[in-house]
Amino acid sequence: MIVEYVTIVVLPLLMAITSIISYLVGYGRSLKITLTIVYGFMLGWSILLTSLSYLGITLSAFGMEFRVDALSSIFILTSMIIAISSLIYSYHYMEYYALKHGLKLKGLGLYYSLLTITILTIYLMAISNNAFILWVMVEATTLTTAFLVGYGGYEGALEASWKYLLLCVVGLTTALYGTSLIYSYIFDITGNPYFGILFTDIARHVKIIEPTTLTLASIMILMGYGVKAGLAPLHWWLPDAHSEAPSPVSALLSSIIIGCGSYAILRWIWALSSVFNGVIRAIFMVIGLASILIGFTSMILQEDLKRMLAYSSIGNMGVISLASAYPPIGFAFAIMHLFNHSILKASAFLLVGDLEYRYGRRSGLHGVISDAPILGFSLLVGILALEGTPPFSAFYSIFGPLTAMKNPSITAIYLIGVLIGFIAITHRFIETAWGSRRNLPTNENYPRSMLIIPIILILITLILGLYPNPLLKICGGGFTR
């Protein structure tokens, strides 16, 4: 009872109060200490929730309105790891960013308030068993992060922010229509207004929905949340928003924010798995393969490292979509890849932020490893880990779905797409690290914490790659009811 109370009531209140305090108090040493303590507690609690899921324990409260199972616990853990990483990284980076764009340091309290309220909306989304509350929270993450994307106030950031906001709001309206369609059909047949609201109830009554209606609703849900996830051909907002946002915000966007869209899709697959027909599976496969090919091939001509990483996110969301078409094995690897990609993509964006901080640019760089060996080496290792090189854990989630694929053509297209992505991104980052050195002015006051944070994220995936069983067990449990 105490665990449920803290999870459902105390933690959301704590984050809400912290967000208010951040805005009212303003930026300073006391705020940084407070934020670090609160985020540290949130991370510790997420580890506890994941441990309970590992033991097969599911938490629920308020008449099953809120529920923490294996799928939600692994996403909460992912979110909190990246949240505290982005927070600590922001302390130095956002001071540099504020000076660069003529912002007041004291006004950074607004940034940390928006950051905390974003984490709150992600958390509420993950623990919600209510399909409509989940939609509201995914929409809320769009509203809060739109302000973070445009925080710099310059033209490019504001344009990217508006594009992100408009496209995601319109797309998520489609998801709401699909959700309402399923709800109304279950209500009409059963006469019970509650059976179409909770995912656990939807899973028990979904078989009564007429197949054509169910297929239409599933397509609307996939397309709607697919905009948020950055799936092709609904990805237009993603490269601009990722490249124009401050680097710690880019880390959030590329991992747990687009992950919200993928999480919502996975949650619906969990509820609809008993009626997962060939048409729905084919749609997932087509969108997944399209995202893989479009995302990874688009990286080839990119010079801006953040735009390249943004297109990489599109391809990796395609991996999750394609793997989701093969439950239950593929579904488990989809959850695993959501975790791996989030951790490693956040690390990559933070490392590119390090380049910005040190050199004042993120394109046209060469010979970084000769000037800053640890930074250059970390860039290379992080990219190799992101692309599924063993012994990092992304190796399992990128190549694991192949065990569920039975069609040689789909397997071949998948492998070709992954290979294109590997060649494109490793070539660009090897050129950045190992190319001929250019004498560029550097920022000598380079904080070590900004380098340590992304290295820790890489090490997490290394440890889970060497000892994958705990992660595989939790992800495998994400499909069970």
N, C-alpha and C positions, 0 to 999 in steps of 0.2 A: 504493500500500500504506500509506503514512504517513497519507494523508488518511482512508482507511477505519479505520485503527487509532485515530486521534484521535477520529473521529466515533462509533465503536461502543464504544470502551473508555475513552479518556481523559476525554471530556466527562461521561459518566455518573458515573465515579468522582469527578471534580472536584466535581460537584453534590452527590453523597452526602456527601463529606468536608466540604463547605461547610455542609451542613445540620447535621451533627453539631457542627461548630465553633460555629455560631450558637447552638445549644442550650447547649453547655457553657460558652462564654465569656460569654454574656450581652450585653445591649445596651450599646453604647458607640461612641465614635468609631472605634476600631480595627475593630470589626465592620462599621461602615458602609463604611469604606474597602475592606475585604476583599470584602464583598458587591458593591460597585460594580465592582471590578476583575474579579471572576469573571463577573458578569452581562454586563459589557462584552465580555469575551472570548467568551462564548457568543453574543452578538449578532453579533460580527465573524465568528465561524465559520459562523453561520447565513447570513450574506450570502455567504460563500464557497460554501456548499452550493447556495444558490439560483443563484449565477452558473454553477456547474457544470451545474445542471439547464437553465439557459437555453441552454447550449452543447450540450445533448443528452446529457450524461454521467450515467449511473446508477451509484451506488455500492452494493456489497453485500459481506457478510462472514458468516463462520460458516455456510457452506453455504446461503446465501440466507435465513437466519433473520432477518437485519436488512438492510434495503434502503432507499436514499434515492433516490426518483425525483422527478418534478416535483410531484406531489401532496403528498408528504411534505415536500419542501424548502420549498414555499410556506407550509405550515402551521407548520413549525419557525420560519421567519422571522417569521411573524405572532406566534407565541407569544413569541419572544425580544424583539421590539419591545415588546409589551405587558408582558412580565415586567420588563424594566429600567425601563419607565415607571412601573409600579406600585411597584417597589422604591424608586426615588428619591422618588416622591410620598409613600410611606409614612413616610419619615424624619420629616417634620413632622406629617403627619396623624395617625399612630399615637401620637405623643406627646400630641397634643390628645385623641385618642380614649381613651387610657389615663387621663388626668386626668378626663375627663368621666365615665368609668365606674368610677373608683376602682381602677384597675389599677396595678401597680408598673412603673415605667419599665424597671428592670433585667430584669423578666420578659418584655420584648418580644423577647428572644432566641428564645423559643419561637415567637412569631409568624413571625419571619424563617426559623426552621428549617422550620416547616410550609410557608411560602411556597416555599422552595427545593426541598423534597421534592415539592411539587406540580408545580413546573416540571420536575423530573426525571421524574416519572411521565408527564407530557404528552410529553416528549421521547422517552422509550422507546416510548410508544404510536405516535408518528409514524414512528419508524424501523423498527418491527416489521413483518416480512413474514409473521409467524406469527399466524393468526387467533385463537388461544387466548391468546397473550401480549398481543395487542391488547386482548382482552376484560379480562384481568387488570389492565392498566394503566388502562383507562377506569374500572374499578371502584375502583382505587387513588386516582384523582383525586377520586372521591366521598368516600372515607374521609378524605383529608387536608383537603379544602375544607370538609367538614362541621364540623371543628374551627375552621376560620377563620371560618365563618359565625357560629358561636356563641361567638366569642372574647370578646365583651363580657360574657358571663355573665349578662345580664339575661333576664327571662322570654321576651320576644318573640324574642330572638336564639336562645335554646335551643329554643324551639318550632319556629322556622323550620329550625333545623339538623336536628332529629329528623325533621321532615316530609321534608326534602330527602334525608336518609340513607335512610329507610325506603322511600320511593317509588322512588328510583333503584336501590337494591339489588334490590328486587322486580322492577323493570322490566328491569334488566340480566340477571337470571336467565333471563328470556324470550329475550334475545339469545343467551345461552349455549346454550339448548336448540336454537335455530335453527342455530347454528354446529355443534353436535354432530350434528344431523340430517344436515347436508350432509357432514360428515366421515365419519359411519358409512356413508352410502350409497355414497360414492366408495370407501371401504375394502372394502365388501361386493362391489362390482363388480370392482374392480381387484385386490384382494388385497394391495395395497401400503399399509402404515400411514402413509406420509408424503405421499401425493398429496392428501389432504384437509386438510392443515395449513397449508401456505404458500399465500398468495394467488396467487402466480405459478403454482403447480401446480393450484390450484382452477380458475383461469381456463382451463387447458388440458383439464381433465377434467369440467367442469361440464355439458357436453352429454350425458353419460351418465346424469345424474340424471333420474328419472321426473318429468314436468312438474308433476303434482299435489303431489308431495313437495317439489319445488323452490319452488313457489308458497307452500306452507305455511311452509317454512323462511325464505323471503324476508320473509314477513309477520312472523314471529317476530323476525327480526333488525331489521326496520324499527321495529316497535313497541317492542322492547327498548331499542335505542339512541335511539329517538324520545323516550323518557322523559328521557334525559340531555340531548337536544337541546332539550327543552321544546316539542315539537310537540303540537298539540291532537289529541285530548282528553287528553293525558298531561302537561299543563303545570302541574298544581295546585301543585307545590312552588315554582315559579319566582318568582312575584311576592313571596312572603314572604321567600325566601332572599335575593333581590336587594336588597330594601328594608331588611332588618335587618342585613345584613353591613356591616362597615366599607367605606367607599367604594372603596379600592384592591382589596378583595376582590370587591366588586360589579363592578368593572371586569374582573377576571379571570373571574368567573362568567358575565357577560353576553357575553363574547367567546370566549376560548379554552376555557373549561370546558364550556359548552354546545356550543362548536365541536368538542369531542372526540366528542360524539354524532354531529354532522353529518359529521365526518371519517370515523368508523367506517362510517357509512352510505355515504358516497362511495367508500370503499375497497371495500366489498362490491359496489357498483354496478360499479366497475371490474372486479372479478373475475367478475361475473355478466352482463356486458354482452352477451355473445354469445347468451344465452338470455333476454334481457330481453323478456318477453312482454306481451301487452296487459293481462292481469290485474294484473301487478306495476306496470305503468305507471299503470293506473287508480287503484291504491291510493296511489301517490305523489301523483297529481294531487288526489285527494280530501283526503288529509291535508294537503297543501300549501295548498289553497284554504281548508280549514277553519281552519288555523292563521293564515292571512292575515286572514280575516274576524273570527275570534274575538279574535286578538291586537290588531289595529288598532281594532276597534270598542270593545274593552274600555278603550282609552285615554281615551275620550270623557269619562267621569265621574271620572277619577282626579285627585285634588288633590296627592297626594304625587308629587313629580317622579321619585323612584327607582322607584316602582311603575309609573308611566307608561312609563318606559324599559324596565322588565321586560316589560310587555305588548308593547312595541315589538319586543323580542327574539323573542317568540313569532311575531309576524307575519313578521319577517325570516327566521326559521328556516323558515317556510312558503314564502317565496320560494325558498330553497335546495332544499327538497323538491320544489316544483313544477318548478323548472328542471331538476332531476335526472331528471325523467320524460321529458326530450327529449335523450338523448345522440345524438351527441357535442357538438353546439353548446350545448345547454342545460347539459350537464355542465360545460363550460368556464366558463360564466357562474356556475354554482353555486359552483365553486371560487373564482372571482373575488369573488363576493358574500360568501363566508365570510371572505375577507381584508378586504374593505372594511368589512363590518359589524363585524367584530372590532375593527378599528382605531378606527372612528368611535364605536362604542358604548362602548368603553373611555374614549375622550376625553370623551363625554357624562357618564358616571358620575363621572369625576374632576372635571369642572366643577361638577357638583352637589355633590360633596364640598367644593369650594371655597366654595360657598354655605353649606354647613353650618359650615365652619370660620370663615367671616367673620360670619355672622348667627346661627349656632346653630340653624338650622332649614332645611327644604327645601320647605316649602309656605307658602302665604299671602304670598309675596314679590312686591313690585311695584317698578318703577322702579330695578332694579339698575343699569341702564346709566347713570343719572344719578349714582349714588353710586360705582360702580366701572366706568368706561367699558370698559376692556379686558375685564373678566370678562363684562359684559353682552353686549358685541359678540361675544365668543368663543362664548357660549352660543347666540346666534342663528345664527352662521355654522356652528357644529358641528351643530346640529339640521337646518339646511337641507342640509348636506352628507350627513348621515345619511339624509335622505329622498330622496336621488338628484337633487339640484339640480345642474345643470352649473355650473362645469366640474369638479366633484369626481368622483373615479373611481367612486363608487357609482352615478352616472348610468348607466354602461355595464352594471353588473351587475344593476340593477333593471329597466331597460328592454331590455337585450340579449336576455333570454329570449323576448321577444315575437317575435323573428325565427324562433324554432323552433316557436312555437305556431301551429297551423293551424285550430283550432276557434274561431270567433268568440265563442261563449258563454263559453268558458274565458278568452279574452282580455278580454272585457268584465268578468267577475267579478274577474279579477286587477286590472285597472285601477281598478275601483270600490274594491276593498279598499285598494290603495295610496293612492288619493285620500283615502279616509276617514282613513287613518293620517297622511297629510300634514297635513290640516286640523286633526285633533285635537291632534297634538303641537306643531305650529307655533303654534296659537292659545294653548296653555298657556304656551309659552316666550316668545312675544311679550308676553303679559300679564305674565309675570315680569320681563322686561327693560324693557318700554316703558310699563307701566301707571303709574298715579299713585303717586308715591313715598310710602312709609310710613317714618316716623322710627323705625328699629330700632337697638338697640345693636349695634355692630360690634366685631370683634376687630381692633385696630389693628396687631398684630404678624403681619401676613399675609405669609407667605413667597412670594417671587416664583417660586421653583422649582415650587410647586404650580400656578401658572398657566401657566408656560412649557411644562411637560410635555404637557398636553392640546392646547396650541396647536401643538406640534411634530407631534403625531399628526394633527391636521387638515391641516397643511401637507403631510404625506406623501401624503395622498389628493388634495390639490390638484395636486401635482407629477405624480402618476400619472394624474390626470384630463387634464392638459395634454399629457402624453406617455404614453399608455396602451399603446403597442405592447409594451414589455418584459413588463408584467404580463399582457397578453392572450396573448402567446406562451407564457409559462410555464404559465398556466392551461390553454391549449389543449393543451399537452403532457401535462397530467395524465391524459388519457384514453388515451394511447398506451401500448403495452406494450414 
